[in-house]
Amino acid sequence: MTAAEGLNGISFTGSVATGKAIARSCIERGLRYQLEMGGKNPVIVLEDANLDRAVELTVQGAMKSAGEKCTATSRVIVIESIADEFTRRLVARIKQLKTGPGTDAAFYLGPLISAAARDKALRYIAGAVKDGAVLLTGGEISGRDDLADGHYLAPALLDNVRPEMAIAQEEVFGPVLAILRVPDFDAAIRAANDVAFGLSASVFTRNLDKAMRFAREVEAGLVRINGETAGVEPQAPFGGMKNSSSFSREQGQAAKDFYTQVKTISIDRAD
């Protein structure tokens, strides 16, 4: 692709390995490039959060589109003092979700894109359980006859996940959510940043000081306060930090800048 004649630049969305290969080729040819390479997006839930809102938007960010969004919520980092209550509500909400064809609005989430994608998610779930995580709900293939022809997976929720586990570090790209329990806000920020990605992040709190500190310290290109990680605003710049991006941005004015070549022209009088 990068060897084609007539190219001035490449905008790529996909894996880290492919994105970095494209970047190396573009550098060799002198082409501009922008890369969007995925995420491991956290939600932090603090003690003063509106738990009903936090549960609903965490589920929405994690499970809609079967979790197949680069901005999907994959980690929920909860303060220990409220973790049991938050988890109870989260399990109850996820158990209410209906899985079925994406063409039918009655269903909350549809199938994964392929059998390979579903099998990958199943492997991550099994690996997490082997490492000591607890599967609270979901994570199985439905036995319903009407779902036999699709790559469906019941939305999965894992508890007691530790930061060093693969399920807490690597992008699954499926309806799989990991709960990490932490003692305080400082530990929550550390856990949020302790991954190779930095695309989207959210915090649920009523404390303005903590919200602003989160916005300043979290290593993510998209920051939301009391909102879901998966929302996208087409008019605003889109992109991340670390392995999520090439530090350039898509959408909004940033898109115009990427596709525009700047010339500086000086004109003096002829006489």
C-alpha positions in Angstrom: 0.0 0.0 0.0 2.7 2.5 1.0 4.6 1.7 -2.2 1.9 3.0 -4.5 2.7 6.0 -6.7 1.0 9.3 -6.2 0.6 9.1 -2.4 1.1 12.2 -0.3 0.0 10.6 3.0 -1.8 7.8 4.7 -4.5 7.7 7.4 -4.7 4.3 9.0 -6.9 2.6 11.6 -5.9 -0.9 12.8 -3.4 -2.9 14.8 -0.3 -1.5 16.5 2.0 -3.8 14.5 0.5 -2.8 11.1 0.4 0.9 12.1 4.1 0.9 13.0 5.0 -0.8 9.8 3.1 1.8 7.9 4.9 4.6 9.8 8.3 3.1 9.0 7.5 2.9 5.3 6.1 6.5 5.3 9.2 7.8 6.9 11.4 6.2 4.3 9.3 7.7 1.5 8.7 11.1 3.1 5.0 10.7 3.4 2.8 12.1 6.2 0.8 9.7 8.2 -1.7 9.5 11.0 -2.4 6.2 12.9 -5.3 5.1 15.1 -4.3 1.8 16.7 -6.7 0.9 19.4 -7.1 1.3 23.2 -7.5 -0.3 26.6 -9.9 2.3 27.8 -10.6 2.8 31.5 -13.5 4.1 33.5 -12.8 5.3 37.1 -15.6 5.2 39.5 -15.1 7.3 42.7 -16.9 7.2 46.0 -19.1 10.2 45.3 -20.2 9.0 41.8 -23.8 8.7 40.7 -23.7 4.9 40.6 -26.8 4.5 38.4 -25.3 6.8 35.8 -21.8 5.2 36.1 -23.3 1.7 35.7 -25.4 2.6 32.7 -22.6 4.4 30.8 -20.0 1.9 31.7 -22.2 -0.9 30.2 -23.0 1.3 27.2 -19.4 2.0 26.5 -18.3 -1.6 27.0 -21.1 -3.7 25.4 -22.7 -1.7 22.6 -21.4 -2.8 19.1 -20.4 -6.0 20.9 -17.4 -4.1 22.3 -15.9 -3.8 18.8 -14.9 -0.1 19.1 -11.4 1.2 19.6 -12.9 3.5 22.2 -14.9 0.8 24.0 -14.6 0.6 27.8 -12.6 -2.5 28.7 -11.5 -1.7 32.3 -13.6 -0.3 35.1 -11.4 0.9 38.0 -13.5 1.2 41.2 -12.6 2.5 44.7 -12.8 -0.5 47.1 -15.3 1.2 49.5 -18.0 1.2 46.9 -16.8 -1.7 44.7 -19.2 -4.4 46.1 -22.3 -2.2 45.6 -21.1 -1.0 42.1 -20.3 -4.5 41.0 -23.7 -5.8 42.2 -25.5 -3.2 40.1 -23.2 -3.8 37.2 -23.9 -7.5 37.2 -27.6 -6.9 37.4 -27.5 -4.5 34.4 -25.4 -6.8 32.2 -27.7 -9.7 32.9 -30.5 -7.6 31.5 -28.8 -7.2 28.1 -30.4 -9.0 25.1 -28.1 -10.4 22.4 -29.3 -10.9 18.9 -29.1 -9.6 15.3 -27.9 -6.1 15.0 -30.6 -5.3 12.5 -33.2 -5.7 15.3 -33.5 -2.7 17.7 -34.9 -5.0 20.4 -31.3 -6.3 21.0 -28.6 -4.4 22.9 -25.6 -6.1 21.2 -25.1 -8.1 18.1 -22.6 -10.7 17.0 -18.8 -10.2 16.8 -17.5 -9.8 13.3 -16.0 -13.3 12.9 -15.5 -16.6 14.6 -11.8 -15.7 15.1 -12.8 -12.5 16.9 -15.2 -14.5 19.2 -12.6 -17.2 19.8 -10.1 -14.5 20.7 -12.4 -13.0 23.3 -13.1 -16.5 24.7 -9.4 -17.1 25.1 -8.9 -13.9 27.0 -11.8 -14.8 29.4 -10.4 -18.3 30.0 -6.9 -16.9 30.5 -8.2 -14.3 33.0 -10.0 -17.0 35.0 -6.9 -19.1 35.0 -4.9 -16.2 36.3 -7.3 -15.7 39.2 -10.0 -13.4 38.0 -13.7 -14.3 38.7 -16.2 -14.5 35.9 -19.3 -13.0 37.3 -21.6 -13.3 34.3 -21.5 -14.0 30.6 -18.6 -15.2 28.5 -20.4 -18.2 26.9 -21.7 -19.0 23.4 -25.5 -18.9 23.3 -27.3 -22.2 22.6 -30.3 -20.4 21.1 -31.3 -21.8 17.7 -31.9 -18.3 16.3 -28.3 -17.3 17.1 -26.7 -20.4 15.5 -25.5 -18.6 12.4 -23.8 -15.7 14.0 -20.6 -15.2 16.1 -22.5 -14.3 19.3 -20.9 -14.1 22.8 -22.8 -13.3 26.0 -21.4 -10.0 27.5 -18.8 -11.0 30.1 -17.8 -9.3 33.4 -14.7 -10.3 35.3 -13.9 -9.3 38.9 -10.7 -9.4 40.9 -8.6 -8.5 37.9 -5.1 -7.4 38.7 -3.2 -4.8 36.6 -0.5 -7.3 35.4 -3.1 -9.7 33.9 -3.3 -9.9 30.1 -7.0 -9.1 30.4 -6.0 -5.7 32.0 -3.3 -4.9 29.5 -4.2 -6.1 26.0 -7.0 -5.1 23.7 -9.7 -7.8 23.5 -12.1 -6.0 21.0 -15.2 -7.8 22.3 -17.9 -7.6 24.9 -15.6 -8.2 27.8 -15.2 -5.9 30.9 -12.7 -6.2 33.7 -13.1 -4.8 37.2 -10.0 -3.6 39.0 -10.5 -2.6 42.7 -8.2 0.1 44.1 -7.9 1.8 47.5 -8.0 5.4 46.5 -7.9 8.0 43.7 -4.1 8.0 43.4 -4.1 4.2 42.8 -6.9 4.6 40.3 -4.9 7.1 38.2 -1.9 4.8 38.3 -4.0 1.8 37.2 -5.6 3.8 34.4 -2.2 4.8 33.0 -0.5 1.4 33.5 -1.0 0.2 30.0 0.6 0.6 26.6 -2.5 2.4 25.2 -3.9 5.9 25.8 -7.0 6.5 23.6 -10.0 7.3 25.8 -10.7 7.5 29.5 -13.6 8.5 31.8 -14.2 9.3 35.4 -17.4 9.4 37.4 -17.4 11.9 40.2 -19.1 14.9 41.7 -15.8 16.4 42.8 -14.6 19.1 40.5 -11.0 19.1 41.8 -10.7 15.4 41.2 -12.3 15.7 37.8 -9.8 18.3 36.7 -6.9 16.4 38.2 -8.0 13.3 36.2 -8.2 15.4 33.0 -4.7 16.6 33.6 -3.0 13.4 34.7 -4.7 10.6 32.7 -2.7 9.5 29.7 -5.4 9.6 27.1 -6.2 11.7 24.1 -10.0 11.6 24.7 -11.0 12.5 28.3 -14.6 12.4 29.6 -16.1 13.5 32.9 -19.2 11.5 33.8 -19.5 10.2 30.3 -18.9 7.0 28.4 -15.5 6.3 26.8 -17.0 5.3 23.5 -18.7 8.5 22.5 -17.2 10.3 19.5 -17.7 13.9 18.4 -17.0 14.3 14.6 -16.3 18.0 15.0 -13.6 17.4 17.6 -10.0 16.1 17.2 -9.8 12.3 17.7 -6.7 10.4 18.7 -4.7 9.0 21.6 -1.3 8.8 23.3 1.3 6.0 23.5 0.5 3.0 21.3 -3.0 4.3 20.5 -1.8 6.9 18.0 1.0 8.6 16.1 0.2 11.7 18.1 -1.6 13.2 15.2 -5.3 13.7 15.2 -8.3 12.8 13.0 -11.6 14.7 12.6 -12.4 18.3 13.2 -9.8 21.0 12.2 -7.1 18.4 12.7 -8.4 16.5 9.7 -8.3 19.6 7.5 -4.8 20.3 8.6 -3.6 16.7 7.8 -5.0 16.9 4.3 -3.7 20.4 3.6 -0.2 21.4 2.5 0.8 24.7 3.9 2.7 27.2 1.7 4.3 30.4 3.0 4.3 32.9 0.2 6.1 36.3 0.3 5.5 38.9 -2.4 7.5 42.2 -2.7 6.8 45.1 -5.0 8.6 44.8 -8.3 10.1 48.3 -8.2 
